[in-house]
Amino acid sequence: MSSLGSARADGDSWDLASSVGATATMVAAARALASREPDPLLDDRFAEPLVRAVGHPFFTRMLDGEIPLEDDEMPMTFQQRREQMTVRTRFFDDFFSAATRDGIRQAVILAAGLDARAYRLPWPEGMVVFEVDQPEVITFKSLTLAQIGAEPAAERRPVGIDLREDWPKALCDNMFDSSEPTAWIAEGLLPYLPPQAQDRLLDNVTGLSAHGSRLATENISDMSVFTDERARNMRAGWRKHGLDVDVAELVWLGDRHPAADYLTATGWTVTRYPTEQLYAQYGFTLPDNEILAKFRDTVSYVSAELS
């Protein structure tokens, strides 16, 4: 796979080692680090084999301990990175757990990437988990996990389609039941959509959702969190060690509706979770770090229910 980053354009494409795809590998690498002994914060035993199968040199070197994560030029310390990914991952894990406890038996993971929740969460009997992503990404993950003997913990229905195409039809063609309540997650997805495409995606979720459906995602009030001086310093630290992926070139700027406001306006009951609150909820203290401070002020998490 290639390792070059590039600016976004309508109709662009990528694999798991380039452009937007590399961000999925970055997330999986962070989950792998957070799952390691002797002090595991997560249990994602599938993250590391998936990252190694992608084969991006930066991320394999990170897993092998060859990237000095305590370097002064790196944006976060090793422990800060583990805690940040743990907070994010547990939020979405707990969202699914709460939904299934309340009887929901249908879940959709949008832009599933290297997400292994269909394999690692303790799903109840009768659970169906849909994963939506580009066909090449779906095929890569399915084959890689099959090669290590992993089996889904629920009925997994992969839907290989670009979210810029008619994914609602593809989902329904794969036996998605829009008459049943659904638990949806859009984790780390919205910044990579143009503002109008974000609205369209949320409209499609609403249109496919029965009464009692739920959705979890991030709420971003200021997209400069990806492009300001702090973010530039972060990218410089990564680039020094060979990661040629510039997140500032991958996100879509311009005015957009914060997800929480848009969902509220379209009939969802929304609960917001500030980053600092979630850190405390999971037993951590948000550190005095410029990058994390910016995220604290501009990024929160939301869960919503269609009522």
Summary of the structure (lengths in Angstrom):
residues: 307
radius of gyration: 18.3
end to end distance: 44.2
largest distance: 52.8
contacts: 970
relative contact order: 0.14
helix: 45%
strand: 14%
